[in-house]
Amino acid sequence: MQNIVARLPFDAIPNPTPTVPEQAKGLLTILNWASGIGLVLGVLGVIIVGIGMVIQLSRGNGGEHLGKLGWVLGGCIIITGASGIVRAFA
């Protein structure tokens, strides 16, 4: 097995890691901050919806907040996916 690995031409394998140009580093910093802030607000939104569900459950209307929870979680998924897409093209 070691002989096979020793014969592979490692200099012919390209480096898949992209290099970020100097002009784009500021933009990537802003995008990283925006995605981080968006995710923090998403977690805060889940907590707020959860508190609302507990309050409404004691009143007998707990099912109304499931739609709101779906919207908040959908927003978190979009934010997470957007940062992955940006990092893939950067």
C-alpha positions as CSV (number, residue, x, y, z in Angstrom):
1,M,0.0,0.0,0.0
2,Q,2.8,2.4,0.8
3,N,4.4,1.9,-2.7
4,I,1.1,2.9,-4.4
5,V,0.9,6.1,-2.3
6,A,4.5,6.9,-3.0
7,R,4.0,6.7,-6.8
8,L,1.0,9.1,-6.9
9,P,1.9,12.5,-8.5
10,F,0.9,14.8,-5.7
11,D,2.1,17.9,-7.6
12,A,-0.6,17.3,-10.3
13,I,-3.4,17.5,-7.7
14,P,-4.9,21.0,-7.7
15,N,-5.6,22.9,-4.5
16,P,-9.4,23.2,-4.1
17,T,-9.1,25.9,-1.4
18,P,-10.1,29.2,-2.9
19,T,-8.0,32.3,-2.2
20,V,-9.9,35.4,-1.2
21,P,-8.7,38.6,-2.9
22,E,-7.8,41.5,-0.7
23,Q,-10.7,43.6,-2.0
24,A,-13.3,41.1,-0.9
25,K,-12.2,40.6,2.7
26,G,-14.2,43.6,4.0
27,L,-17.3,42.3,2.3
28,L,-16.8,38.9,3.7
29,T,-16.4,40.3,7.2
30,I,-19.7,42.2,6.8
31,L,-21.5,39.1,5.5
32,N,-20.1,37.0,8.4
33,W,-21.3,39.6,10.9
34,A,-24.7,39.8,9.2
35,S,-25.2,36.0,9.2
36,G,-24.1,35.8,12.9
37,I,-26.4,38.5,14.0
38,G,-29.3,37.0,11.9
39,L,-28.7,33.6,13.7
40,V,-28.7,35.2,17.1
41,L,-31.9,37.0,16.3
42,G,-33.4,33.7,15.0
43,V,-32.6,32.0,18.3
44,L,-34.1,34.9,20.2
45,G,-37.2,34.6,18.0
46,V,-37.5,30.9,18.8
47,I,-37.3,31.8,22.5
48,I,-40.0,34.5,22.2
49,V,-42.3,32.2,20.3
50,G,-41.7,29.5,22.9
51,I,-42.7,31.9,25.7
52,G,-45.8,32.9,23.7
53,M,-46.7,29.3,23.3
54,V,-46.4,28.7,27.1
55,I,-48.6,31.7,27.9
56,Q,-51.2,30.8,25.3
57,L,-51.2,27.2,26.4
58,S,-52.3,28.2,29.8
59,R,-55.1,30.1,28.2
60,G,-56.0,27.1,25.9
61,N,-54.8,28.6,22.6
62,G,-51.3,27.0,22.3
63,G,-51.6,25.8,18.7
64,E,-51.7,29.3,17.2
65,H,-47.9,29.8,17.6
66,L,-46.9,26.7,15.6
67,G,-47.1,28.8,12.4
68,K,-45.0,31.5,13.9
69,L,-42.4,28.9,15.0
70,G,-42.3,27.6,11.5
71,W,-41.6,31.0,10.0
72,V,-38.8,31.7,12.5
73,L,-37.2,28.3,11.9
74,G,-37.6,28.8,8.1
75,G,-35.8,32.2,8.5
76,C,-33.0,30.5,10.4
77,I,-32.6,27.9,7.6
78,I,-32.5,30.6,5.0
79,I,-29.9,32.6,6.9
80,T,-27.7,29.5,7.4
81,G,-28.0,28.4,3.8
82,A,-27.2,31.9,2.5
83,S,-23.9,32.0,4.4
84,G,-23.0,28.7,3.0
85,I,-23.7,29.8,-0.6
86,V,-21.7,33.0,-0.1
87,R,-18.8,31.1,1.3
88,A,-18.9,28.7,-1.6
89,F,-18.6,31.5,-4.2
90,A,-16.0,33.5,-2.2
